[in-house]
């Protein structure tokens, strides 16, 4: 894929496994999601600042995306519970924020929006991203894989434009940090299916945006 305006379109790193292990337990306590994707996505959402190894949570606000970006539930104000205080103050989570800031080069004053997801495989070809090929309306979007259980699929897909075939595909492995230039490329994820139909199947991840 040819670089656009000499900018990085996609950066990949793996996070130290001990940091990932320390945040995994918080995904078992994610609350139900009352919106259109609630049957297959549990989530929390917070707006943060991170400076001098200190996380400060910003006033709660509704999360809303224009329907030109999200044709599944665009123009809908969605209010989610904040990430748990214990998670926000953990060293593992602070390391994830620090890595995000290093990769993006954002200043201490910039807000970092964090979505904490458990994406459930509930039926054949459950979509991790029900809006399909999309952009999120930020400069930087980073997917951080945390855990997966009993699933096939859920791979990250990256596109040069909305109507293109994917130019990149990668499994969202535990500890993968995939930073996408949201202004220049589009992204999606492949449908998820259970490996064992009688057991729970899910993908846990954070999505950081700025």
C-alpha positions, -999 to +999 in steps of 0.1 A: +000+000+000+014+034-010+018+059+019-005+089+018+011+123+024+042+104+038+022+095+069+022+062+087-010+044+079-006+015+103+017+008+132+019-026+150+035-035+183+031-062+209+026-051+246+044-069+274+023-099+284+024-090+321+006-057+314-021-075+294-026-102+321-031-075+347-061-059+329-078-091+318-099-097+349-117-064+345-134-076+313-154-102+332-173-074+350-184-054+319-220-043+322-248-050+297-250-026+268-285-012+262-280-002+226-285-018+192-253-038+195-260-049+231-267-085+223-231-091+213-210-063+227-205-054+264-186-022+270-175+007+291-163+041+279-142+069+295-125+101+284-091+104+301-060+125+303-027+109+311+002+130+324+032+122+347+019+086+351-014+099+365-048+091+349-075+117+354-110+109+342-128+137+324-165+146+328-188+119+315-202+126+281-224+108+257-206+090+229-221+099+195-210+093+159-225+110+128-244+086+106-220+094+078-194+075+099-216+049+116-246+038+096-255+012+122-262+035+152-251+069+140-266+101+155-276+082+186-263+095+220-249+065+239-240+067+275-219+040+290-205+033+325-169+046+330-140+022+332-135+010+367-113+031+390-092+001+400-084-005+363-076+031+356-051+032+384-034-001+376+001+000+363-008-024+334-034+001+321-011+030+326+015+012+304-011+009+276-018+046+278+019+054+278+024+032+247-005+049+229+010+083+236+044+073+224+030+058+191+007+088+184+029+116+197-001+134+213+004+160+239-005+157+276-034+181+271-052+158+245-081+137+256-078+100+251-111+082+247-111+046+257-137+019+249-134-014+268-152-042+248-162-078+252-174-089+217-194-121+220-198-147+193-235-154+197-246-168+163-230-177+130-208-149+117-213-124+146-199-090+134-174-074+158-180-041+140-217-040+129-212-008+110-189-026+086-161-009+068-158+025+086-137+053+100-142+065+136-137+103+130-104+107+149-068+112+140-057+080+157-075+047+164-057+019+183-070-016+189-054-035+218-061-072+220-065-084+255-080-119+255-099-143+233-118-175+240-133-201+217-136-180+186-125-181+150-125-148+131-124-113+145-093-103+125-085-067+119-090-055+083-076-023+069-087-007+036-073+021+014-108+034+009-144+023+017-151+004-016-117-013-018-107-049-010-088-051+023-051-045+019-042-058+054-056-086+076-043-097+110-056-117+140-061-095+170-038-115+193-035-109+230-012-079+234-014-067+198-013-029+196-026-019+161-026+019+155-046+030+125-044+064+108-081+070+109-080+101+086-063+081+057-075+045+059-107+026+068-110-005+090-133-034+099-131-069+114-140-103+101-171-121+115-167-143+146-178-179+150-175-202+180-151-231+178-173-251+203-210-242+199-217-252+235-192-228+251-190-191+254-169-174+227-155-138+229-129-113+220-118-087+246-101-056+236-095-019+242-100+008+215-081+040+222-089+071+201-075+107+200 
